[in-house]
Amino acid sequence: MPIASHKEGVLDHAYELKDRLTRIARADIDASDKQPGWKFNECEMQGIPLRVEVGPKDMEKGQVMLARRDTGEKQAVTLKALEQTITATLEDIQRTMYQKAKERLQEKTSHAHTIEDIEQFLSQENRLIKAMWCGDEACENDIKEKTGAASRCIPFEQEAVSDTCVCCGKPASDMVFWAKAY
Ligand SMILES: [Zn+2]
C-alpha cells in the first residue's frame, strides 16, 4: 500500500529528527496511529512546551512545523535551521514563563509600612507582604499575634520598603516577606 510506505518514510524521518533533537533537548516521539488532533491535545495536557509536527508534505518541503504551547504560535522551520530555531525558541519560552511568574508574584505583593497595612493587605486574597523588620524575634512574634502573618523568607534581593521596623519603629535590618500562617 503506497499510503503505508509513505507513512513509514515519514516515521523513519521522524526518528532521524528525534536523534538530532535529543542532542539539544529532551525529545520524544509519538509514533502511534492516533489522529494528529488527538496527539496535539495529548501534548497540551502533558505540558510539553514545544511540539514538532512532521507529515508527508512537510517532508517534501524539507521543513517541520513548530508549535509553542505557551503562545499557541505555529511556525514552519527548515531542517537546516532546526536545532538553532528550537534552542532559541526554548530559551524564549523559558524567559516568557519566568517573566510571567515574576509579574504574577509582583501583582500579589504589597508593601506594608505599618501593622495596620499588614492587616488590611491580608484581608485581600493570596496576599504576600513586603515589610521591614528590625531582626528582633519579639517583633516577629508580635506581628504574628496581631495580624496572623508569619515571616516567610528574607530574600537575597533586598529592597528598602522603609528604614524602620514595621512593628517597633527601630532601625530595620531586613526586608521580609510575610504571609498568612495557616
Ligand atoms: Zn522591630
Backbone and ligand atoms as CSV (ligand in chain L), in Angstrom:
chain,resi,resn,atom,element,x,y,z
A,1,MET,N,N,0.850,-1.210,0.000
A,1,MET,CA,C,0.000,0.000,0.000
A,1,MET,C,C,0.880,1.252,0.000
A,2,PRO,N,N,0.673,2.088,-0.981
A,2,PRO,CA,C,1.503,3.300,-1.049
A,2,PRO,C,C,1.386,4.162,0.210
A,3,ILE,N,N,0.153,4.206,0.756
A,3,ILE,CA,C,-0.052,5.076,1.912
A,3,ILE,C,C,0.818,4.614,3.090
A,4,ALA,N,N,0.830,3.276,3.250
A,4,ALA,CA,C,1.596,2.722,4.357
A,4,ALA,C,C,3.088,3.012,4.208
A,5,SER,N,N,3.579,2.800,2.979
A,5,SER,CA,C,5.022,3.010,2.789
A,5,SER,C,C,5.367,4.491,2.958
A,6,HIS,N,N,4.423,5.328,2.492
A,6,HIS,CA,C,4.606,6.761,2.660
A,6,HIS,C,C,4.741,7.095,4.134
A,7,LYS,N,N,3.843,6.489,4.912
A,7,LYS,CA,C,3.821,6.760,6.337
A,7,LYS,C,C,5.108,6.261,6.988
A,8,GLU,N,N,5.549,5.114,6.548
A,8,GLU,CA,C,6.788,4.575,7.111
A,8,GLU,C,C,7.959,5.504,6.849
A,9,GLY,N,N,7.966,6.069,5.634
A,9,GLY,CA,C,9.015,7.026,5.299
A,9,GLY,C,C,9.024,8.191,6.265
A,10,VAL,N,N,7.845,8.670,6.568
A,10,VAL,CA,C,7.718,9.804,7.490
A,10,VAL,C,C,8.203,9.402,8.869
A,11,LEU,N,N,7.857,8.178,9.246
A,11,LEU,CA,C,8.229,7.711,10.571
A,11,LEU,C,C,9.747,7.605,10.706
A,12,ASP,N,N,10.406,7.055,9.680
A,12,ASP,CA,C,11.880,6.973,9.702
A,12,ASP,C,C,12.475,8.375,9.821
A,13,HIS,N,N,11.904,9.262,9.045
A,13,HIS,CA,C,12.347,10.648,9.039
A,13,HIS,C,C,12.171,11.253,10.446
A,14,ALA,N,N,11.019,10.966,11.049
A,14,ALA,CA,C,10.739,11.500,12.382
A,14,ALA,C,C,11.748,10.975,13.406
A,15,TYR,N,N,12.123,9.712,13.274
A,15,TYR,CA,C,13.115,9.145,14.197
A,15,TYR,C,C,14.492,9.786,14.006
A,16,GLU,N,N,14.810,10.083,12.745
A,16,GLU,CA,C,16.078,10.789,12.490
A,16,GLU,C,C,16.073,12.158,13.168
A,17,LEU,N,N,14.924,12.835,13.036
A,17,LEU,CA,C,14.813,14.156,13.657
A,17,LEU,C,C,14.923,14.051,15.175
A,18,LYS,N,N,14.321,13.012,15.711
A,18,LYS,CA,C,14.374,12.819,17.160
A,18,LYS,C,C,15.835,12.654,17.608
A,19,ASP,N,N,16.604,11.875,16.844
A,19,ASP,CA,C,18.024,11.691,17.176
A,19,ASP,C,C,18.762,13.025,17.165
A,20,ARG,N,N,18.448,13.826,16.176
A,20,ARG,CA,C,19.083,15.147,16.100
A,20,ARG,C,C,18.710,15.998,17.305
A,21,LEU,N,N,17.420,15.975,17.642
A,21,LEU,CA,C,16.922,16.862,18.693
A,21,LEU,C,C,17.336,16.403,20.092
A,22,THR,N,N,17.566,15.108,20.244
A,22,THR,CA,C,17.974,14.582,21.549
A,22,THR,C,C,19.302,15.198,21.987
A,23,ARG,N,N,20.078,15.648,21.019
A,23,ARG,CA,C,21.374,16.257,21.361
A,23,ARG,C,C,21.215,17.646,21.965
A,24,ILE,N,N,20.073,18.273,21.734
A,24,ILE,CA,C,19.915,19.644,22.256
A,24,ILE,C,C,18.787,19.775,23.284
A,25,ALA,N,N,17.913,18.769,23.362
A,25,ALA,CA,C,16.774,18.889,24.280
A,25,ALA,C,C,16.237,17.500,24.596
A,26,ARG,N,N,15.326,17.450,25.543
A,26,ARG,CA,C,14.649,16.177,25.790
A,26,ARG,C,C,13.604,16.007,24.701
A,27,ALA,N,N,13.758,14.977,23.886
A,27,ALA,CA,C,12.830,14.802,22.774
A,27,ALA,C,C,12.218,13.414,22.806
A,28,ASP,N,N,10.950,13.338,22.493
A,28,ASP,CA,C,10.311,12.042,22.382
A,28,ASP,C,C,9.403,12.071,21.164
A,29,ILE,N,N,8.940,10.889,20.775
A,29,ILE,CA,C,8.174,10.822,19.545
A,29,ILE,C,C,6.854,10.097,19.820
A,30,ASP,N,N,5.793,10.626,19.231
A,30,ASP,CA,C,4.512,9.931,19.306
A,30,ASP,C,C,4.296,9.266,17.960
A,31,ALA,N,N,4.612,7.989,17.890
A,31,ALA,CA,C,4.523,7.261,16.630
A,31,ALA,C,C,3.237,6.440,16.565
A,32,SER,N,N,2.288,6.759,17.421
A,32,SER,CA,C,1.046,5.990,17.454
A,32,SER,C,C,0.204,6.285,16.207
A,33,ASP,N,N,-0.835,5.497,16.027
A,33,ASP,CA,C,-1.715,5.665,14.867
A,33,ASP,C,C,-2.821,6.677,15.119
A,34,LYS,N,N,-2.766,7.358,16.249
A,34,LYS,CA,C,-3.851,8.293,16.583
A,34,LYS,C,C,-3.871,9.484,15.636
A,35,GLN,N,N,-5.028,10.119,15.566
A,35,GLN,CA,C,-5.203,11.305,14.726
A,35,GLN,C,C,-4.309,12.441,15.236
A,36,PRO,N,N,-3.815,13.292,14.296
A,36,PRO,CA,C,-2.969,14.419,14.733
A,36,PRO,C,C,-3.621,15.248,15.842
A,37,GLY,N,N,-4.919,15.570,15.669
A,37,GLY,CA,C,-5.613,16.392,16.670
A,37,GLY,C,C,-5.554,15.775,18.059
A,38,TRP,N,N,-5.680,14.484,18.094
A,38,TRP,CA,C,-5.617,13.763,19.370
A,38,TRP,C,C,-4.222,13.876,19.965
A,39,LYS,N,N,-3.216,13.713,19.104
A,39,LYS,CA,C,-1.826,13.814,19.568
A,39,LYS,C,C,-1.517,15.213,20.093
A,40,PHE,N,N,-2.059,16.223,19.399
A,40,PHE,CA,C,-1.800,17.612,19.813
A,40,PHE,C,C,-2.393,17.854,21.206
A,41,ASN,N,N,-3.626,17.367,21.410
A,41,ASN,CA,C,-4.268,17.516,22.720
A,41,ASN,C,C,-3.464,16.832,23.815
A,42,GLU,N,N,-3.012,15.652,23.499
A,42,GLU,CA,C,-2.226,14.861,24.450
A,42,GLU,C,C,-0.975,15.658,24.875
A,43,CYS,N,N,-0.348,16.268,23.877
A,43,CYS,CA,C,0.832,17.104,24.105
A,43,CYS,C,C,0.514,18.265,25.043
A,44,GLU,N,N,-0.609,18.929,24.762
A,44,GLU,CA,C,-1.057,20.064,25.587
A,44,GLU,C,C,-1.184,19.619,27.032
A,45,MET,N,N,-1.878,18.505,27.215
A,45,MET,CA,C,-2.186,18.051,28.567
A,45,MET,C,C,-0.933,17.648,29.327
A,46,GLN,N,N,0.046,17.128,28.601
A,46,GLN,CA,C,1.292,16.716,29.260
A,46,GLN,C,C,2.201,17.905,29.543
A,47,GLY,N,N,1.820,19.072,29.030
A,47,GLY,CA,C,2.603,20.267,29.303
A,47,GLY,C,C,3.891,20.336,28.499
A,48,ILE,N,N,3.913,19.683,27.346
A,48,ILE,CA,C,5.112,19.719,26.501
A,48,ILE,C,C,5.241,21.120,25.883
A,49,PRO,N,N,6.343,21.797,26.150
A,49,PRO,CA,C,6.435,23.209,25.757
A,49,PRO,C,C,6.516,23.441,24.249
A,50,LEU,N,N,7.110,22.496,23.547
A,50,LEU,CA,C,7.323,22.696,22.118
A,50,LEU,C,C,7.024,21.402,21.369
A,51,ARG,N,N,6.149,21.522,20.375
A,51,ARG,CA,C,5.747,20.346,19.603
A,51,ARG,C,C,6.308,20.475,18.197
A,52,VAL,N,N,6.908,19.418,17.711
A,52,VAL,CA,C,7.424,19.397,16.341
A,52,VAL,C,C,6.510,18.489,15.531
A,53,GLU,N,N,5.876,19.054,14.503
A,53,GLU,CA,C,4.978,18.247,13.683
A,53,GLU,C,C,5.631,17.980,12.337
A,54,VAL,N,N,5.530,16.737,11.923
A,54,VAL,CA,C,6.077,16.423,10.600
A,54,VAL,C,C,5.153,15.436,9.881
A,55,GLY,N,N,4.799,15.796,8.677
A,55,GLY,CA,C,3.943,14.949,7.845
A,55,GLY,C,C,4.551,14.839,6.463
A,56,PRO,N,N,3.899,14.067,5.580
A,56,PRO,CA,C,4.453,13.874,4.227
A,56,PRO,C,C,4.734,15.189,3.502
A,57,LYS,N,N,3.827,16.170,3.647
A,57,LYS,CA,C,4.018,17.437,2.933
A,57,LYS,C,C,5.212,18.216,3.476
A,58,ASP,N,N,5.357,18.169,4.807
A,58,ASP,CA,C,6.498,18.848,5.424
A,58,ASP,C,C,7.795,18.222,4.943
A,59,MET,N,N,7.758,16.888,4.870
A,59,MET,CA,C,8.952,16.157,4.453
A,59,MET,C,C,9.375,16.569,3.038
A,60,GLU,N,N,8.375,16.679,2.148
A,60,GLU,CA,C,8.659,17.096,0.765
A,60,GLU,C,C,9.302,18.480,0.729
A,61,LYS,N,N,8.788,19.364,1.588
A,61,LYS,CA,C,9.280,20.743,1.601
A,61,LYS,C,C,10.571,20.895,2.395
A,62,GLY,N,N,10.998,19.837,3.062
A,62,GLY,CA,C,12.202,19.920,3.878
A,62,GLY,C,C,12.012,20.806,5.100
A,63,GLN,N,N,10.850,20.667,5.708
A,63,GLN,CA,C,10.559,21.507,6.877
A,63,GLN,C,C,9.798,20.728,7.939
A,64,VAL,N,N,9.639,21.327,9.098
A,64,VAL,CA,C,8.734,20.820,10.130
A,64,VAL,C,C,7.893,22.002,10.606
A,65,MET,N,N,6.842,21.690,11.336
A,65,MET,CA,C,6.065,22.756,11.967
A,65,MET,C,C,6.386,22.744,13.457
A,66,LEU,N,N,6.659,23.931,13.980
A,66,LEU,CA,C,6.904,24.074,15.414
A,66,LEU,C,C,5.688,24.712,16.048
A,67,ALA,N,N,5.207,24.146,17.150
A,67,ALA,CA,C,4.058,24.737,17.842
A,67,ALA,C,C,4.418,24.994,19.296
A,68,ARG,N,N,4.267,26.244,19.707
A,68,ARG,CA,C,4.564,26.624,21.094
A,68,ARG,C,C,3.341,26.455,21.958
A,69,ARG,N,N,3.516,25.850,23.104
A,69,ARG,CA,C,2.381,25.651,23.996
A,69,ARG,C,C,1.970,26.966,24.654
A,70,ASP,N,N,2.952,27.796,25.011
A,70,ASP,CA,C,2.626,28.993,25.802
A,70,ASP,C,C,1.884,30.061,25.009
A,71,THR,N,N,2.209,30.199,23.724
A,71,THR,CA,C,1.567,31.259,22.934
A,71,THR,C,C,0.613,30.690,21.886
A,72,GLY,N,N,0.729,29.390,21.605
A,72,GLY,CA,C,-0.101,28.777,20.570
A,72,GLY,C,C,0.403,29.055,19.159
A,73,GLU,N,N,1.556,29.746,19.061
A,73,GLU,CA,C,2.109,30.099,17.744
A,73,GLU,C,C,2.619,28.865,17.005
A,74,LYS,N,N,2.401,28.897,15.698
A,74,LYS,CA,C,2.937,27.831,14.845
A,74,LYS,C,C,3.842,28.454,13.810
A,75,GLN,N,N,4.908,27.701,13.497
A,75,GLN,CA,C,5.915,28.276,12.616
A,75,GLN,C,C,6.550,27.153,11.796
A,76,ALA,N,N,6.722,27.397,10.491
A,76,ALA,CA,C,7.423,26.416,9.665
A,76,ALA,C,C,8.923,26.654,9.797
A,77,VAL,N,N,9.674,25.580,9.988
A,77,VAL,CA,C,11.122,25.715,10.147
A,77,VAL,C,C,11.814,24.753,9.193
A,78,THR,N,N,12.805,25.262,8.488
A,78,THR,CA,C,13.541,24.378,7.585
A,78,THR,C,C,14.423,23.441,8.403
A,79,LEU,N,N,14.703,22.274,7.840
A,79,LEU,CA,C,15.506,21.289,8.573
A,79,LEU,C,C,16.900,21.821,8.872
A,80,LYS,N,N,17.373,22.700,8.007
A,80,LYS,CA,C,18.693,23.292,8.200
A,80,LYS,C,C,18.740,24.120,9.488
A,81,ALA,N,N,17.639,24.829,9.744
A,81,ALA,CA,C,17.608,25.747,10.882
A,81,ALA,C,C,16.987,25.109,12.120
A,82,LEU,N,N,16.806,23.791,12.078
A,82,LEU,CA,C,16.041,23.109,13.125
A,82,LEU,C,C,16.615,23.304,14.529
A,83,GLU,N,N,17.870,22.891,14.714
A,83,GLU,CA,C,18.473,22.958,16.052
A,83,GLU,C,C,18.514,24.395,16.570
A,84,GLN,N,N,18.953,25.285,15.675
A,84,GLN,CA,C,19.114,26.681,16.060
A,84,GLN,C,C,17.781,27.286,16.488
A,85,THR,N,N,16.726,27.009,15.693
A,85,THR,CA,C,15.420,27.596,15.994
A,85,THR,C,C,14.842,27.007,17.280
A,86,ILE,N,N,15.004,25.699,17.440
A,86,ILE,CA,C,14.437,25.062,18.638
A,86,ILE,C,C,15.144,25.557,19.889
A,87,THR,N,N,16.458,25.656,19.851
A,87,THR,CA,C,17.200,26.160,21.012
A,87,THR,C,C,16.737,27.570,21.363
A,88,ALA,N,N,16.631,28.419,20.346
A,88,ALA,CA,C,16.228,29.806,20.586
A,88,ALA,C,C,14.792,29.875,21.116
A,89,THR,N,N,13.912,29.037,20.560
A,89,THR,CA,C,12.509,29.073,20.978
A,89,THR,C,C,12.358,28.575,22.417
A,90,LEU,N,N,13.087,27.517,22.771
A,90,LEU,CA,C,13.019,27.005,24.142
A,90,LEU,C,C,13.509,28.059,25.134
A,91,GLU,N,N,14.552,28.756,24.749
A,91,GLU,CA,C,15.070,29.818,25.620
A,91,GLU,C,C,14.033,30.924,25.789
A,92,ASP,N,N,13.365,31.230,24.691
A,92,ASP,CA,C,12.349,32.287,24.733
A,92,ASP,C,C,11.162,31.865,25.603
A,93,ILE,N,N,10.771,30.590,25.507
A,93,ILE,CA,C,9.665,30.075,26.335
A,93,ILE,C,C,10.034,30.191,27.807
A,94,GLN,N,N,11.260,29.798,28.123
A,94,GLN,CA,C,11.765,29.870,29.492
A,94,GLN,C,C,11.683,31.310,30.020
A,95,ARG,N,N,12.152,32.235,29.196
A,95,ARG,CA,C,12.186,33.639,29.567
A,95,ARG,C,C,10.770,34.173,29.786
A,96,THR,N,N,9.864,33.831,28.865
A,96,THR,CA,C,8.482,34.302,28.952
A,96,THR,C,C,7.809,33.766,30.207
A,97,MET,N,N,8.041,32.481,30.503
A,97,MET,CA,C,7.409,31.878,31.674
A,97,MET,C,C,7.931,32.501,32.964
A,98,TYR,N,N,9.233,32.745,33.000
A,98,TYR,CA,C,9.841,33.350,34.176
A,98,TYR,C,C,9.276,34.752,34.393
A,99,GLN,N,N,9.172,35.492,33.294
A,99,GLN,CA,C,8.654,36.862,33.356
A,99,GLN,C,C,7.215,36.876,33.860
A,100,LYS,N,N,6.415,35.950,33.367
A,100,LYS,CA,C,5.007,35.875,33.775
A,100,LYS,C,C,4.897,35.545,35.258
A,101,ALA,N,N,5.717,34.590,35.716
A,101,ALA,CA,C,5.682,34.199,37.125
A,101,ALA,C,C,6.086,35.372,38.009
A,102,LYS,N,N,7.083,36.113,37.534
A,102,LYS,CA,C,7.570,37.260,38.281
A,102,LYS,C,C,6.479,38.338,38.374
A,103,GLU,N,N,5.809,38.580,37.252
A,103,GLU,CA,C,4.740,39.579,37.237
A,103,GLU,C,C,3.600,39.171,38.159
A,104,ARG,N,N,3.258,37.876,38.146
A,104,ARG,CA,C,2.177,37.372,38.998
A,104,ARG,C,C,2.518,37.591,40.473
A,105,LEU,N,N,3.777,37.322,40.797
A,105,LEU,CA,C,4.223,37.495,42.177
A,105,LEU,C,C,4.159,38.973,42.568
A,106,GLN,N,N,4.604,39.835,41.663
A,106,GLN,CA,C,4.578,41.275,41.948
A,106,GLN,C,C,3.155,41.782,42.143
A,107,GLU,N,N,2.240,41.256,41.341
A,107,GLU,CA,C,0.840,41.663,41.452
A,107,GLU,C,C,0.271,41.322,42.818
A,108,LYS,N,N,0.715,40.201,43.366
A,108,LYS,CA,C,0.169,39.716,44.626
A,108,LYS,C,C,0.909,40.279,45.829
A,109,THR,N,N,1.965,41.042,45.567
A,109,THR,CA,C,2.773,41.530,46.677
A,109,THR,C,C,2.460,42.983,47.003
A,110,SER,N,N,2.328,43.277,48.298
A,110,SER,CA,C,2.072,44.651,48.741
A,110,SER,C,C,3.165,45.101,49.693
A,111,HIS,N,N,3.424,46.407,49.693
A,111,HIS,CA,C,4.408,46.981,50.607
A,111,HIS,C,C,3.700,47.515,51.843
A,112,ALA,N,N,4.068,47.006,53.003
A,112,ALA,CA,C,3.446,47.474,54.240
A,112,ALA,C,C,4.405,48.364,55.012
A,113,HIS,N,N,3.869,49.483,55.521
A,113,HIS,CA,C,4.680,50.374,56.348
A,113,HIS,C,C,4.268,50.318,57.809
A,114,THR,N,N,3.073,49.800,58.050
A,114,THR,CA,C,2.579,49.703,59.420
A,114,THR,C,C,1.892,48.355,59.626
A,115,ILE,N,N,1.655,48.039,60.889
A,115,ILE,CA,C,0.917,46.811,61.222
A,115,ILE,C,C,-0.483,46.867,60.615
A,116,GLU,N,N,-1.073,48.057,60.601
A,116,GLU,CA,C,-2.418,48.220,60.029
A,116,GLU,C,C,-2.407,47.884,58.537
A,117,ASP,N,N,-1.310,48.292,57.865
A,117,ASP,CA,C,-1.163,47.942,56.440
A,117,ASP,C,C,-1.228,46.427,56.272
A,118,ILE,N,N,-0.484,45.744,57.129
A,118,ILE,CA,C,-0.425,44.276,57.025
A,118,ILE,C,C,-1.826,43.693,57.180
A,119,GLU,N,N,-2.532,44.185,58.198
A,119,GLU,CA,C,-3.889,43.678,58.436
A,119,GLU,C,C,-4.786,43.906,57.227
A,120,GLN,N,N,-4.661,45.098,56.663
A,120,GLN,CA,C,-5.510,45.434,55.524
A,120,GLN,C,C,-5.178,44.565,54.303
A,121,PHE,N,N,-3.885,44.403,54.038
A,121,PHE,CA,C,-3.477,43.602,52.872
A,121,PHE,C,C,-3.883,42.146,53.031
A,122,LEU,N,N,-3.824,41.664,54.271
A,122,LEU,CA,C,-4.151,40.257,54.495
A,122,LEU,C,C,-5.626,39.961,54.249
A,123,SER,N,N,-6.444,41.000,54.318
A,123,SER,CA,C,-7.868,40.773,54.079
A,123,SER,C,C,-8.122,40.520,52.595
A,124,GLN,N,N,-7.130,40.877,51.759
A,124,GLN,CA,C,-7.257,40.577,50.334
A,124,GLN,C,C,-6.714,39.170,50.073
A,125,GLU,N,N,-7.174,38.627,48.971
A,125,GLU,CA,C,-6.858,37.230,48.698
A,125,GLU,C,C,-5.386,37.002,48.329
A,126,ASN,N,N,-4.827,35.918,48.823
A,126,ASN,CA,C,-3.475,35.482,48.436
A,126,ASN,C,C,-2.413,36.560,48.521
A,127,ARG,N,N,-2.467,37.326,49.564
A,127,ARG,CA,C,-1.514,38.425,49.639
A,127,ARG,C,C,-0.160,38.008,50.195
A,128,LEU,N,N,0.859,38.529,49.563
A,128,LEU,CA,C,2.206,38.385,50.070
A,128,LEU,C,C,2.646,39.805,50.410
A,129,ILE,N,N,3.242,39.966,51.575
A,129,ILE,CA,C,3.549,41.318,52.026
A,129,ILE,C,C,5.044,41.501,52.217
A,130,LYS,N,N,5.516,42.637,51.736
A,130,LYS,CA,C,6.909,43.010,51.981
A,130,LYS,C,C,6.894,44.060,53.082
A,131,ALA,N,N,7.650,43.817,54.147
A,131,ALA,CA,C,7.730,44.812,55.215
A,131,ALA,C,C,9.093,44.722,55.885
A,132,MET,N,N,9.536,45.833,56.433
A,132,MET,CA,C,10.844,45.881,57.086
A,132,MET,C,C,10.752,45.303,58.498
A,133,TRP,N,N,11.872,44.764,58.948
A,133,TRP,CA,C,11.923,44.117,60.258
A,133,TRP,C,C,13.260,44.454,60.897
A,134,CYS,N,N,13.243,44.636,62.240
A,134,CYS,CA,C,14.456,45.042,62.952
A,134,CYS,C,C,15.374,43.865,63.270
A,135,GLY,N,N,14.852,42.653,63.128
A,135,GLY,CA,C,15.667,41.482,63.436
A,135,GLY,C,C,15.359,40.895,64.803
A,136,ASP,N,N,14.513,41.570,65.542
A,136,ASP,CA,C,14.169,41.115,66.890
A,136,ASP,C,C,13.005,40.110,66.819
A,137,GLU,N,N,13.226,38.974,67.444
A,137,GLU,CA,C,12.209,37.929,67.405
A,137,GLU,C,C,10.906,38.385,68.064
A,138,ALA,N,N,11.039,39.264,69.055
A,138,ALA,CA,C,9.853,39.763,69.758
A,138,ALA,C,C,8.904,40.460,68.781
A,139,CYS,N,N,9.476,41.203,67.828
A,139,CYS,CA,C,8.656,41.884,66.829
A,139,CYS,C,C,7.995,40.878,65.892
A,140,GLU,N,N,8.758,39.862,65.525
A,140,GLU,CA,C,8.220,38.836,64.638
A,140,GLU,C,C,6.991,38.185,65.299
A,141,ASN,N,N,7.137,37.878,66.593
A,141,ASN,CA,C,6.031,37.260,67.320
A,141,ASN,C,C,4.846,38.211,67.455
A,142,ASP,N,N,5.185,39.465,67.688
A,142,ASP,CA,C,4.154,40.491,67.841
A,142,ASP,C,C,3.322,40.626,66.564
A,143,ILE,N,N,4.019,40.656,65.439
A,143,ILE,CA,C,3.344,40.790,64.138
A,143,ILE,C,C,2.423,39.589,63.911
A,144,LYS,N,N,2.938,38.422,64.253
A,144,LYS,CA,C,2.160,37.204,64.045
A,144,LYS,C,C,0.902,37.223,64.920
A,145,GLU,N,N,1.084,37.674,66.162
A,145,GLU,CA,C,-0.035,37.705,67.098
A,145,GLU,C,C,-1.105,38.708,66.650
A,146,LYS,N,N,-0.654,39.873,66.206
A,146,LYS,CA,C,-1.601,40.933,65.858
A,146,LYS,C,C,-2.272,40.729,64.504
A,147,THR,N,N,-1.520,40.168,63.553
A,147,THR,CA,C,-2.055,40.125,62.193
A,147,THR,C,C,-2.285,38.705,61.663
A,148,GLY,N,N,-1.641,37.728,62.290
A,148,GLY,CA,C,-1.743,36.358,61.781
A,148,GLY,C,C,-0.731,36.077,60.679
A,149,ALA,N,N,0.128,37.069,60.385
A,149,ALA,CA,C,1.118,36.872,59.323
A,149,ALA,C,C,2.438,36.359,59.912
A,150,ALA,N,N,3.011,35.379,59.233
A,150,ALA,CA,C,4.307,34.856,59.670
A,150,ALA,C,C,5.366,35.240,58.651
A,151,SER,N,N,6.593,35.364,59.115
A,151,SER,CA,C,7.678,35.674,58.183
A,151,SER,C,C,7.919,34.454,57.309
A,152,ARG,N,N,8.016,34.691,56.001
A,152,ARG,CA,C,8.167,33.583,55.059
A,152,ARG,C,C,9.611,33.433,54.615
A,153,CYS,N,N,10.238,34.550,54.316
A,153,CYS,CA,C,11.652,34.465,53.983
A,153,CYS,C,C,12.262,35.858,53.929
A,154,ILE,N,N,13.573,35.880,54.077
A,154,ILE,CA,C,14.325,37.121,53.884
A,154,ILE,C,C,15.009,36.966,52.536
A,155,PRO,N,N,14.487,37.619,51.516
A,155,PRO,CA,C,15.036,37.390,50.173
A,155,PRO,C,C,16.462,37.932,50.022
A,156,PHE,N,N,17.227,37.269,49.175
A,156,PHE,CA,C,18.598,37.733,48.884
A,156,PHE,C,C,18.552,39.114,48.251
A,157,GLU,N,N,17.568,39.266,47.373
A,157,GLU,CA,C,17.428,40.554,46.708
A,157,GLU,C,C,16.660,41.483,47.631
A,158,GLN,N,N,17.383,42.272,48.369
A,158,GLN,CA,C,16.754,43.142,49.358
A,158,GLN,C,C,16.246,44.425,48.714
A,159,GLU,N,N,15.277,45.015,49.377
A,159,GLU,CA,C,14.649,46.234,48.850
A,159,GLU,C,C,14.236,47.041,50.075
A,160,ALA,N,N,14.548,48.319,50.088
A,160,ALA,CA,C,14.220,49.134,51.258
A,160,ALA,C,C,12.800,49.673,51.137
A,161,VAL,N,N,11.850,48.986,51.775
A,161,VAL,CA,C,10.466,49.466,51.781
A,161,VAL,C,C,10.404,50.728,52.636
A,162,SER,N,N,11.142,50.702,53.767
A,162,SER,CA,C,11.323,51.889,54.607
A,162,SER,C,C,12.573,51.650,55.453
A,163,ASP,N,N,12.900,52.589,56.316
A,163,ASP,CA,C,14.120,52.452,57.127
A,163,ASP,C,C,13.863,51.797,58.474
A,164,THR,N,N,12.592,51.736,58.858
A,164,THR,CA,C,12.296,51.282,60.217
A,164,THR,C,C,11.421,50.037,60.253
A,165,CYS,N,N,11.538,49.329,61.360
A,165,CYS,CA,C,10.775,48.099,61.572
A,165,CYS,C,C,9.279,48.414,61.579
A,166,VAL,N,N,8.529,47.579,60.861
A,166,VAL,CA,C,7.095,47.784,60.734
A,166,VAL,C,C,6.386,47.671,62.089
A,167,CYS,N,N,7.055,47.013,63.035
A,167,CYS,CA,C,6.426,46.753,64.331
A,167,CYS,C,C,6.847,47.769,65.406
A,168,CYS,N,N,8.161,47.892,65.634
A,168,CYS,CA,C,8.620,48.711,66.764
A,168,CYS,C,C,9.128,50.092,66.357
A,169,GLY,N,N,9.383,50.283,65.077
A,169,GLY,CA,C,9.835,51.591,64.620
A,169,GLY,C,C,11.343,51.815,64.765
A,170,LYS,N,N,12.054,50.798,65.282
A,170,LYS,CA,C,13.515,50.906,65.373
A,170,LYS,C,C,14.121,50.685,63.977
A,171,PRO,N,N,15.413,51.037,63.824
A,171,PRO,CA,C,16.033,50.830,62.505
A,171,PRO,C,C,15.868,49.386,62.024
A,172,ALA,N,N,15.529,49.229,60.763
A,172,ALA,CA,C,15.280,47.902,60.209
A,172,ALA,C,C,16.565,47.270,59.706
A,173,SER,N,N,16.664,45.951,59.831
A,173,SER,CA,C,17.837,45.264,59.313
A,173,SER,C,C,17.540,44.527,58.009
A,174,ASP,N,N,16.304,44.069,57.853
A,174,ASP,CA,C,15.971,43.270,56.667
A,174,ASP,C,C,14.583,43.573,56.131
A,175,MET,N,N,14.457,43.353,54.834
A,175,MET,CA,C,13.136,43.338,54.227
A,175,MET,C,C,12.685,41.878,54.226
A,176,VAL,N,N,11.484,41.653,54.733
A,176,VAL,CA,C,10.998,40.277,54.906
A,176,VAL,C,C,9.670,40.098,54.161
A,177,PHE,N,N,9.479,38.898,53.605
A,177,PHE,CA,C,8.188,38.519,53.031
A,177,PHE,C,C,7.316,37.945,54.138
A,178,TRP,N,N,6.095,38.435,54.241
A,178,TRP,CA,C,5.162,37.933,55.241
A,178,TRP,C,C,3.916,37.419,54.537
A,179,ALA,N,N,3.353,36.381,55.119
A,179,ALA,CA,C,2.092,35.868,54.577
A,179,ALA,C,C,1.307,35.227,55.707
A,180,LYS,N,N,0.054,35.077,55.463
A,180,LYS,CA,C,-0.805,34.491,56.478
A,180,LYS,C,C,-0.345,33.071,56.805
A,181,ALA,N,N,-0.317,32.760,58.082
A,181,ALA,CA,C,0.050,31.402,58.515
A,181,ALA,C,C,-1.220,30.588,58.692
A,182,TYR,N,N,-1.266,29.451,58.016
A,182,TYR,CA,C,-2.465,28.615,58.137
A,182,TYR,C,C,-2.191,27.406,59.000
L,1,ZN,ZN,ZN,11.071,45.650,65.470
